[in-house]
């Protein structure tokens, strides 16, 4: 499936007509095919902001760790959190990765949950835990296992596999 990439005109190299509007569209088959200046945001430990529709009909924004594979965004969350129920009810998410060194350099990803895998699944649950351990190391530099499970409960995780449909890019590092 092709992913539409909207490339916004920015002011990194000076003022230009129609700046801050979409200058061109492109198509890629994988997030790996993004321009390297944007892919670096996906591969580094930039905290993403994930938007899901809350129960009051407004977007709920949550800073989260980011992971992907090919044309799928992987969202790993504790199953008891409200955002999990909201993502199940309205399975469309928008994710923003903003360069912490330059807020005028960002990537926005629109995706739809295709599949949910529970950590308790006898066949695939270990993959959920392994993915959580991988992003734990990416973001903290610590060795597995993931060290932030809620000690007050038997925290179980779910992994949402999300199909990427649209990407918007802006700015330069």
N, C-alpha and C positions, 0 to 999 in steps of 0.2 A: 504494500500500500504506500502511496506517495504522501509525503508530508509537505504541505505548503509552507514556504518560508517567506515572510513579508519583511523586506529590508527597509527600515525607516531611514530617511535622509537625516543626517545629524550635522552638527556644527564642529566636529572634530578637526576639520581642515578649513574652517572659516564659514562665514555666512553664505547661504545659497538660496535660490528661489525654492519655494515650497518646502523649506526645512521643516522637520518634525512630521512630515507626511510619508506615506509609503512611497518609496522611490522605485522599487521593483519587486517582483515576485520570482521565486525560484521553487524548484521541487527537489527534494532529496528522498531517499528511501530509508535512511537511518539517521539518527542523531550524530553518528560517527562522521557523516558527510557534511556537517556544518562547517562553515569557515573556521579555521583554527582560532581566530581571535574571539570567537564565541564559545567554541567547544571547550576552551580552557576554563570557562566558568562552570561547565558541567563536570569537568574532571577534577577540579580543585575542591577544597573544602569550604566553598561558599555556601552559607546557609540560605536555603530557599524559603520563599514565602508561598504557602499552599493555600489556595482559596477553594472552599466548598460552600455550598448553600446551606445556611443554618436553618433551624426550625422556624425562625421568624421571617424567612424569605430574603434575608440579607446575606451577602458573602461573609463567611467567617475566615479570617486570615490567621494562619499559624506558621511560625518559623519552624522549619524542619530540616533534617538532613536530606540530601538529594542523592538519588541513584537512578541509573538507567541501564538498559541493555538493548542495543539496536534501536528499534522504533518504539520501545516500551519504556515508560517511566515506572519505577518501582517505589511504591509508597508503603513503608512499614510503620505500623502504629499499634499501640496497645488496644486490644479489642474492647475495653470498657470505656474508651474515650468517646465523647459525643461526636467528634468529627468522623468516626468510623460509621456510626448510624446515619449521619448526614450523607456520607459518600455512598452508602448503600441505597439511600432513598433517592438521591439526585447524583448519579455517577459521573458527573462532569466536573473536572477540576481545572484550575488555572494555576500555573506555577511560575514564579518570578525568581530569577537569579540575578542579583544586583552586585556588580563589582564593588567590593568594599573600599577600594582605592579610588574609584571614579564612578559616581552614581549615574553618569551619563553613558555608561557602558553596561548593557543588560540584555538578557534573553528572557522572553516570555513564552511559555509552552501551554497550549490548550490540549487537553487529553480527556479520554473517556475510560472509565474502569471497564475492562473486558473480563477480568477474572479476579477472584479473591481466593487466597490460599491461607488456611489456618495453620498456625504452628502445631496444633493438635492433630492435623491430618496424618494418618499413619503412613501414607505414601510420600507426601511432599512436605510435611511439616519441618523436617530437618533443613530443607532449602530456605525456609523462612528464617530460621535461627541463624543459618550460615550467612545469609544476606545481611541480617542485623549485625552480626559480628564484623562483617566486612566494612559496613559504613561506620561502626563504632571505631574501628581502627583508622579509617579515612579521616574522621573528624576529630578524634582525640589523640591519635598516635599511640594509644594503649593496645596491648595485646588482648585478644578475646579471652573470656567471653564478655559480651555487652554488660556493662557495670551499673546501669541505671534502672534496673527493674524495681518496681514499687515493692518495698519490703512489707507493706501492710496488706498485700494481697498476692494471690498466685497469678501474677501478671502473665497473660497470654497475648501473643502478637498475631496480627494478620498482615498479609502482604497483598496489596492491590497492584495488579499488573494493568497498566494504563496504556492504551493505544494513543500515540501522538498523532494529532490531526493538523495542528497549525503551530508554527513557531514565528515569533516576531523578534527581530534583532535591532539593536540600536547602539551606536557609538563605537568607540575604539578604546583599547586599554590605556 
